Amino acid sequence: MIKNGLYVKILQCRKGSTAVCYGFDINLPRTSVQKVNETQRRTEFGVMLMKAVIALWLSLSVAFACSCFPQSANDAFCQADWVSRVKVNCFHNPHNDETGMYDVIYAITHIRIYKKPGSVSTLSSLVYTPSNGATCGLYMEVGREYLLSGTRQPDGSPHVYLCGQVTDSGFGGVSEWSNVSPALRANLTTFQC
């Protein structure tokens, strides 16, 4: 109910009970009016607004957390420490983590190596990637073959990410070998860095 431009609420009170009306204690017989606490309303609205903003922020951060800068297949090839056609043998999530804070491990077989560091005689059969796509981790299915490129960390461990993969589209993401174009397959042996 609105009274004199203020929002008020009708309270049912017992005879002789005390109620707050416009901020003053008064004795009221049966019913009374009470100004709705403006501060409380603003606080409740602020909390609802903050929850909505946080929900939007979280959904956008998950949706846009990993954005890859477009690059040509040649540039991605040259920036990678190693590029290989691989078969995925096994997947292991040692921390049972889906947040991306820890790495998951893929056991792979290198079918054909197109690039590797000169200081390395063989590439590792284990590769590491963040456990979540929002943190640029990539997902590969066991038993499938992929064109995979990666980096070597200072400790020598090979890491792979969504960004920096050699693809036809140039927008990152791992390519299943059966989807790699014949032109890109041919270029893998002729890229100039």
C-alpha positions in Angstrom: 0.0 0.0 0.0 1.2 3.5 -0.7 0.5 6.3 1.7 1.9 9.8 1.2 4.3 8.5 -1.4 5.8 6.0 1.0 5.5 2.2 0.8 3.8 0.9 3.9 2.8 -2.5 5.1 -0.3 -3.3 7.1 0.5 -5.2 10.3 -2.0 -7.2 12.3 -1.2 -6.4 16.0 -2.9 -7.5 19.2 -4.6 -4.8 21.2 -2.1 -2.8 23.1 1.0 -4.3 21.3 3.8 -2.1 20.3 4.8 -1.7 16.6 7.2 0.5 14.7 5.5 3.1 12.5 7.7 5.5 10.6 10.6 4.7 12.9 8.8 5.6 16.2 7.5 3.2 18.9 3.8 3.7 19.4 1.0 1.8 21.0 -1.4 0.6 18.4 -4.8 -1.1 19.0 -5.5 -3.6 16.1 -3.8 -2.7 12.9 -0.9 -0.4 12.0 1.1 0.7 9.1 4.9 0.3 9.0 7.2 1.9 6.5 9.1 -0.7 4.6 12.7 -0.5 5.6 14.2 1.3 2.6 17.7 0.3 3.4 16.6 -3.4 3.6 15.0 -3.2 0.2 18.0 -1.6 -1.3 20.3 -4.2 0.3 18.1 -7.0 -1.0 18.1 -5.5 -4.5 21.8 -5.0 -4.3 22.4 -8.7 -3.3 20.1 -9.9 -6.1 21.9 -7.6 -8.6 25.3 -8.8 -7.4 24.3 -12.5 -7.7 23.1 -11.8 -11.3 26.4 -10.0 -12.1 28.5 -12.9 -10.6 26.4 -15.5 -12.5 26.9 -13.6 -15.8 30.7 -13.1 -15.1 31.1 -16.8 -14.3 29.3 -17.9 -17.5 31.3 -15.6 -19.6 34.6 -16.5 -18.0 33.9 -20.2 -18.7 32.8 -19.4 -22.3 35.6 -17.1 -23.1 38.4 -18.2 -20.8 40.5 -19.8 -23.5 40.6 -17.8 -26.7 43.1 -18.6 -29.3 44.7 -16.0 -31.5 44.3 -17.0 -35.1 47.5 -18.1 -36.8 48.4 -19.9 -40.0 49.3 -23.6 -40.0 52.9 -22.6 -40.9 53.2 -20.2 -38.0 51.7 -22.7 -35.5 54.1 -25.4 -36.9 57.1 -23.0 -36.5 56.1 -21.9 -32.9 55.7 -25.5 -31.7 58.6 -27.4 -30.1 57.3 -30.6 -31.7 54.6 -31.7 -34.1 53.5 -35.3 -34.5 50.8 -37.6 -35.7 49.8 -39.5 -32.6 47.5 -42.3 -31.4 46.0 -41.8 -27.9 46.4 -45.0 -25.8 45.3 -43.9 -22.4 44.0 -41.0 -20.4 44.7 -40.4 -16.7 43.4 -37.6 -14.4 45.6 -38.2 -11.3 43.9 -35.5 -9.2 40.4 -36.3 -10.4 40.2 -32.6 -11.2 37.9 -30.8 -13.7 38.8 -27.2 -12.7 41.9 -26.9 -14.9 44.2 -26.3 -11.9 46.0 -29.6 -12.4 47.2 -31.4 -15.6 45.8 -34.6 -17.0 48.0 -37.0 -18.8 47.6 -38.7 -22.1 49.7 -41.7 -23.0 50.4 -41.6 -26.8 52.2 -43.3 -29.5 54.0 -41.1 -32.1 53.1 -42.6 -35.5 55.1 -40.0 -37.4 57.1 -37.1 -36.1 57.2 -34.0 -38.3 59.2 -31.7 -35.9 61.1 -32.2 -32.7 63.8 -30.3 -30.8 67.3 -31.1 -32.1 68.5 -31.9 -28.5 65.9 -34.7 -28.1 66.4 -38.1 -29.6 62.9 -39.4 -28.9 59.7 -37.7 -27.9 57.9 -38.6 -24.7 55.0 -41.0 -24.8 53.3 -38.9 -22.1 51.8 -35.5 -22.8 50.2 -33.1 -20.2 47.3 -30.7 -20.7 45.1 -28.7 -18.3 42.1 -30.7 -17.2 39.6 -28.1 -18.4 38.9 -26.6 -21.8 38.4 -23.2 -20.2 42.1 -23.2 -19.2 43.1 -24.3 -22.7 43.3 -28.0 -22.0 42.4 -30.2 -24.9 40.4 -33.4 -25.0 41.3 -36.4 -27.1 39.5 -39.7 -27.3 41.4 -42.9 -26.5 42.0 -45.0 -29.6 41.9 -42.1 -32.0 44.7 -40.5 -34.0 45.4 -36.7 -34.0 47.8 -34.2 -35.4 49.3 -32.8 -32.2 51.8 -30.0 -31.5 53.2 -29.0 -28.2 55.8 -27.3 -26.1 58.5 -28.5 -23.8 58.4 -27.1 -20.3 61.7 -26.1 -18.6 61.7 -29.5 -16.8 61.5 -31.2 -20.3 57.9 -32.4 -19.9 55.8 -32.1 -23.1 52.6 -30.0 -22.8 49.7 -29.5 -25.3 47.1 -26.8 -25.3 44.1 -25.9 -27.5 45.9 -22.9 -28.8 49.0 -23.4 -31.0 47.7 -26.5 -32.7 48.5 -26.9 -36.4 45.1 -26.7 -38.1 43.5 -25.9 -41.4 41.3 -23.3 -39.8 44.0 -21.4 -37.9 41.9 -21.0 -34.7 43.4 -23.7 -32.6 41.9 -26.9 -31.3 43.2 -30.4 -31.9 42.5 -32.0 -35.3 41.6 -35.7 -35.6 44.0 -37.1 -38.2 41.1 -38.2 -40.5 40.0 -34.5 -40.6 43.4 -33.1 -41.6 43.2 -31.9 -45.2 45.5 -33.5 -47.8 47.1 -30.1 -48.4 48.0 -29.7 -44.7 49.3 -33.3 -44.6 51.6 -32.5 -47.5 52.7 -29.2 -46.0 53.8 -30.8 -42.7 57.0 -32.0 -44.5 57.7 -28.8 -46.3 56.9 -25.9 -43.8 59.7 -23.4 -43.7 60.5 -21.8 -40.3 
